[in-house]
Amino acid sequence: MALTLRLGTDDLTRCRFAVSPLCQTHEALRMLRRSARHGYHRAWLRRAAPAVAGLDLSPLWLFIPPVGGYTPDFLGPPPEEPYPRFEDELARVRATDPALARTEMARSLACTPGLAESARGRAALDDPAATVRRLADLTEQAWRALVAPDWARHRAVLEADIAHRSRQVADAGLDALFTGLHPDVDWAGGNLTLPVRGDLRDAQLADGRGVLLMPSVFVWPDVVSGFARPWQPTVIYPVRGMGALHGDGVPRPSEALARLLGRQRAAVLAGLGDPASTTDLALRHGLAPSTVSAHLAVLREAGLLGSRRQGHRVLYGRTALGDAVVAGA
């Protein structure tokens, strides 16, 4: 199904990005449900198999159908900040009003014939407050087992995607941003046409709420849209640079560049095709943060790197000169 979202001037000024660890956790769970359809994440699925075997996710599976259907909105409220902590997002889930939770859970169960009348379905609806606690606890377990071990690398790729698309907007406007999100996203004449999960269709007004854009590691190859009021319309799209997550994550500079700069410094420079923080680089290269900081300082003084602040983090990226040095080597 598709929905066309009409964006007015107020909507265009309220478009924003966010990186949500809670969203990544739920998309990882959905990846487990649809693993038979998608082979791209085979390496992650193999690594995750022992952790999955130690979890009883059946209460969550009630509300995360493998294909289509509706997942309760309270399980994944859109983040209020660009870079929220998982603990803060989970606290919002735990604070869900039981009456609202019951309504959304009933809608979700109704997507599968007979599920609401089953013993598990009735038990979930009979005590919605307890069900919310149980689902929140399981979501936390899934985060710690499936996503948290790789979160530093994933976050670096997600932030690099946002940095790239922010430059797109600065260079070519929102047209370049929306038309480059995903092949299933269409942007023409102020109308954003998106595939949706659930029963929304036809055209809707964004009503000045704007659009929340969230890159995801696990949503590939799909794009996912949500429109639950009073939240912003949300688009979850595949992140750029996912291929780096399935290799060893450590760039290998050319021999010429290594002789010129030293192997560690050359690796840091070669690996900065997308912006990254000192912490991200330290994890990626297996170096102490102080060592990475020293390399970054030298490269920046030489004009090969630039830096910018993003929230509480400083991201480093190659300058045009840095790109030329890496390409020339």
C-alpha positions as CSV (number, residue, x, y, z in Angstrom):
1,M,0.0,0.0,0.0
2,A,1.1,3.6,-0.6
3,L,0.2,6.9,0.9
4,T,0.8,10.4,-0.5
5,L,1.7,13.0,2.1
6,R,1.1,16.6,1.2
7,L,3.8,18.8,2.6
8,G,3.1,22.5,3.1
9,T,5.6,25.2,3.9
10,D,5.4,24.6,7.6
11,D,6.1,20.9,7.1
12,L,9.2,21.5,5.0
13,T,10.6,23.7,7.8
14,R,10.0,20.9,10.4
15,C,11.7,18.0,8.6
16,R,14.4,16.5,10.9
17,F,16.6,13.4,11.4
18,A,17.1,11.2,14.4
19,V,19.1,8.1,15.3
20,S,17.0,5.8,17.5
21,P,18.5,2.7,19.3
22,L,14.9,1.6,20.2
23,C,14.0,1.8,16.5
24,Q,17.1,-0.2,15.6
25,T,16.2,-2.9,18.2
26,H,12.7,-3.3,16.8
27,E,13.9,-3.4,13.2
28,A,16.5,-6.1,14.3
29,L,13.6,-8.1,15.7
30,R,11.7,-7.7,12.4
31,M,14.7,-8.8,10.6
32,L,14.6,-12.1,12.6
33,R,11.0,-12.5,11.5
34,R,11.6,-12.0,7.8
35,S,15.1,-13.6,7.6
36,A,13.8,-16.1,5.1
37,R,13.1,-13.3,2.6
38,H,16.3,-11.3,2.9
39,G,19.8,-12.7,2.6
40,Y,21.8,-9.5,3.1
41,H,22.1,-9.8,6.8
42,R,23.2,-13.4,6.9
43,A,26.5,-12.6,8.7
44,W,24.6,-10.8,11.4
45,L,22.0,-13.5,11.7
46,R,24.7,-16.1,12.2
47,R,26.3,-14.0,14.9
48,A,23.0,-13.4,16.6
49,A,21.8,-17.0,16.5
50,P,23.3,-18.0,19.9
51,A,21.8,-14.8,21.6
52,V,18.4,-15.4,20.0
53,A,18.4,-19.0,21.2
54,G,18.7,-17.7,24.8
55,L,15.7,-15.4,24.5
56,D,12.0,-16.2,24.7
57,L,10.6,-13.6,22.3
58,S,7.2,-15.2,21.9
59,P,5.3,-12.4,23.8
60,L,6.9,-9.9,21.4
61,W,6.1,-12.0,18.3
62,L,2.4,-11.6,19.1
63,F,2.8,-7.9,18.2
64,I,5.5,-8.0,15.5
65,P,4.0,-9.9,12.6
66,P,6.5,-11.3,10.0
67,V,5.0,-9.5,7.0
68,G,2.6,-6.5,7.1
69,G,0.1,-6.1,9.9
70,Y,0.3,-3.5,12.6
71,T,2.8,-3.2,15.5
72,P,1.5,-1.1,18.4
73,D,2.8,2.4,18.2
74,F,3.6,2.5,21.9
75,L,6.4,0.0,21.4
76,G,8.4,2.4,19.2
77,P,7.5,6.1,19.8
78,P,9.4,8.4,17.5
79,P,12.4,9.9,19.4
80,E,12.0,13.4,20.7
81,E,15.7,14.2,20.4
82,P,18.1,13.6,17.5
83,Y,20.3,11.2,19.4
84,P,18.4,9.7,22.4
85,R,19.7,7.1,24.8
86,F,18.1,3.7,24.7
87,E,17.3,3.9,28.4
88,D,15.3,7.1,27.9
89,E,13.4,5.7,24.9
90,L,12.6,2.6,26.9
91,A,11.3,4.7,29.8
92,R,8.7,6.2,27.5
93,V,7.6,2.7,26.5
94,R,7.3,1.7,30.2
95,A,5.2,4.9,30.9
96,T,2.5,3.9,28.3
97,D,-1.0,4.4,29.5
98,P,-2.5,0.9,29.9
99,A,-5.8,1.8,28.2
100,L,-3.9,3.1,25.2
101,A,-1.7,0.0,25.1
102,R,-4.8,-2.2,25.2
103,T,-6.4,-0.4,22.3
104,E,-3.2,-0.7,20.2
105,M,-2.6,-4.3,21.1
106,A,-6.1,-5.3,20.2
107,R,-5.7,-3.6,16.8
108,S,-2.4,-5.5,16.3
109,L,-3.9,-8.9,17.3
110,A,-6.8,-8.3,15.0
111,C,-4.5,-8.5,12.0
112,T,-4.1,-12.2,12.5
113,P,-7.4,-14.1,12.5
114,G,-8.1,-15.8,15.8
115,L,-5.1,-14.4,17.7
116,A,-7.1,-12.0,19.9
117,E,-9.3,-14.9,21.0
118,S,-6.4,-17.2,21.7
119,A,-5.2,-17.9,25.3
120,R,-2.1,-15.7,24.7
121,G,-4.0,-12.9,23.1
122,R,-6.6,-12.8,25.9
123,A,-3.9,-12.9,28.6
124,A,-2.1,-9.9,27.0
125,L,-5.3,-7.9,26.8
126,D,-6.7,-8.8,30.2
127,D,-3.8,-7.1,32.0
128,P,-2.3,-4.5,29.7
129,A,-0.2,-2.8,32.3
130,A,1.6,-6.2,33.0
131,T,1.9,-6.8,29.3
132,V,3.6,-3.4,28.7
133,R,6.1,-4.2,31.5
134,R,6.8,-7.7,29.9
135,L,7.2,-6.2,26.4
136,A,9.5,-3.5,27.7
137,D,11.6,-6.1,29.6
138,L,11.9,-8.2,26.5
139,T,12.8,-5.2,24.3
140,E,15.6,-4.4,26.8
141,Q,16.9,-8.0,26.6
142,A,16.8,-7.9,22.8
143,W,18.7,-4.6,22.8
144,R,21.5,-5.9,25.0
145,A,21.8,-9.2,23.2
146,L,21.3,-8.2,19.5
147,V,22.1,-4.5,19.0
148,A,24.2,-3.1,21.9
149,P,27.4,-5.2,21.1
150,D,27.6,-3.5,17.6
151,W,26.0,-0.2,18.5
152,A,29.2,1.9,18.3
153,R,29.8,0.8,14.7
154,H,26.1,1.0,13.7
155,R,25.8,4.5,15.2
156,A,28.8,5.7,13.3
157,V,27.3,4.6,10.0
158,L,23.9,6.0,10.9
159,E,25.4,9.4,11.8
160,A,27.5,9.4,8.6
161,D,24.3,8.9,6.6
162,I,22.7,11.9,8.3
163,A,25.8,14.0,7.6
164,H,25.7,13.0,4.0
165,R,22.1,13.8,3.5
166,S,22.4,17.1,5.4
167,R,25.1,18.1,2.9
168,Q,22.7,17.1,0.1
169,V,20.1,19.5,1.5
170,A,22.7,22.3,1.8
171,D,23.9,21.7,-1.7
172,A,20.8,20.9,-3.6
173,G,17.7,21.4,-1.4
174,L,15.0,19.0,-0.2
175,D,14.4,17.7,-3.7
176,A,17.7,16.0,-3.6
177,L,17.0,14.6,-0.2
178,F,13.6,13.1,-0.8
179,T,14.3,11.7,-4.3
180,G,17.4,10.0,-3.0
181,L,16.0,8.2,0.0
182,H,14.7,5.0,-1.6
183,P,13.4,3.8,-4.9
184,D,9.9,3.3,-3.4
185,V,9.8,6.9,-2.2
186,D,8.4,9.4,-4.8
187,W,8.6,13.2,-4.4
188,A,6.8,15.5,-6.9
189,G,4.9,18.8,-6.6
190,G,5.1,18.9,-2.8
191,N,3.7,15.3,-2.5
192,L,5.7,12.6,-0.8
193,T,4.5,9.2,-1.7
194,L,5.5,6.4,0.6
195,P,4.8,2.7,1.1
196,V,3.1,2.0,4.5
197,R,2.5,-0.8,6.9
198,G,-1.1,-1.1,7.8
199,D,-4.3,0.3,6.4
200,L,-3.4,3.9,5.5
201,R,-3.8,4.9,1.9
202,D,-4.7,7.8,-0.4
203,A,-3.6,11.3,0.5
204,Q,-3.2,13.0,3.9
205,L,-2.0,16.4,5.1
206,A,1.0,16.5,7.4
207,D,-0.8,19.4,9.2
208,G,2.5,21.3,9.8
209,R,4.1,18.4,11.7
210,G,6.8,17.9,9.2
211,V,8.5,14.6,8.6
212,L,10.9,12.6,10.8
213,L,13.6,10.7,8.9
214,M,15.4,7.8,10.5
215,P,18.1,5.8,8.8
216,S,18.2,2.1,9.8
217,V,20.7,-0.7,9.5
218,F,18.1,-3.5,9.6
219,V,15.2,-2.2,7.5
220,W,17.1,-2.9,4.2
221,P,15.9,-3.4,1.5
222,D,12.5,-1.9,2.5
223,V,11.4,1.6,3.5
224,V,8.9,1.8,6.4
225,S,6.5,4.7,7.1
226,G,4.3,5.5,10.1
227,F,1.7,8.2,10.7
228,A,0.4,7.8,14.2
229,R,-0.9,11.0,15.7
230,P,0.1,13.2,17.4
231,W,3.6,12.2,16.3
232,Q,5.3,13.4,13.2
233,P,4.9,11.3,10.1
234,T,8.0,9.1,10.1
235,V,10.1,7.5,7.4
236,I,12.6,4.7,8.3
237,Y,14.9,4.1,5.3
238,P,18.0,1.9,4.7
239,V,21.2,3.6,5.8
240,R,24.1,4.3,3.3
241,G,27.4,2.4,3.8
242,M,25.9,-0.8,5.3
243,G,28.5,-2.8,3.4
244,A,31.2,-1.6,5.9
245,L,29.3,-3.3,8.7
246,H,29.7,-6.8,7.3
247,G,33.4,-6.7,6.7
248,D,36.1,-6.3,9.3
249,G,35.4,-2.5,9.5
250,V,39.1,-1.6,9.3
251,P,40.2,0.2,6.1
252,R,43.5,-0.8,4.5
253,P,45.4,2.2,3.1
254,S,47.6,1.8,0.1
255,E,51.3,1.1,0.7
256,A,52.2,4.5,-0.8
257,L,50.0,6.3,1.7
258,A,51.3,4.2,4.6
259,R,54.9,5.1,3.7
260,L,54.0,8.7,3.5
261,L,52.0,9.1,6.7
262,G,52.7,6.0,8.7
263,R,50.4,3.0,8.7
264,Q,48.1,4.0,11.6
265,R,47.6,7.6,10.4
266,A,47.1,6.5,6.9
267,A,44.4,4.0,8.0
268,V,42.6,6.7,9.9
269,L,42.6,9.1,6.9
270,A,41.6,6.3,4.4
271,G,38.7,5.3,6.7
272,L,37.2,8.7,6.9
273,G,35.1,8.6,3.7
274,D,32.2,9.4,6.0
275,P,32.5,11.5,9.2
276,A,33.2,9.7,12.4
277,S,34.1,10.6,16.0
278,T,37.3,9.9,17.9
279,T,35.5,7.1,19.9
280,D,34.2,5.5,16.7
281,L,37.6,5.6,15.1
282,A,39.3,4.1,18.2
283,L,36.8,1.2,18.2
284,R,37.1,0.7,14.4
285,H,40.9,0.6,14.4
286,G,41.6,-0.9,17.8
287,L,43.6,2.1,19.0
288,A,43.5,4.1,22.2
289,P,41.4,7.3,21.9
290,S,44.4,9.4,22.8
291,T,46.4,7.8,19.9
292,V,43.5,8.6,17.5
293,S,43.2,12.1,18.8
294,A,46.9,12.7,18.1
295,H,46.6,11.4,14.5
296,L,43.5,13.5,13.9
297,A,45.3,16.6,15.2
298,V,48.2,16.1,12.7
299,L,45.9,15.4,9.8
300,R,43.7,18.4,10.6
301,E,46.8,20.7,10.9
302,A,47.9,19.5,7.5
303,G,44.5,20.4,6.0
304,L,43.5,16.8,5.2
305,L,40.6,16.8,7.7
306,G,37.8,19.1,8.9
307,S,35.6,18.8,12.0
308,R,32.1,19.8,13.1
309,R,30.1,19.4,16.2
310,Q,27.0,17.2,16.2
311,G,25.2,17.2,19.6
312,H,27.8,16.2,22.2
313,R,30.1,14.6,19.6
314,V,32.8,16.1,17.2
315,L,32.8,14.4,13.8
316,Y,35.9,14.4,11.6
317,G,35.8,14.1,7.8
318,R,38.2,14.4,4.9
319,T,38.6,17.7,3.1
320,A,38.9,17.9,-0.6
321,L,42.6,17.8,-0.2
322,G,42.3,14.7,2.0
323,D,40.2,13.0,-0.7
324,A,42.8,13.9,-3.3
325,V,45.7,12.5,-1.2
326,V,43.8,9.2,-0.6
327,A,42.8,8.9,-4.2
328,G,46.3,9.9,-5.5
329,A,48.0,7.4,-3.3
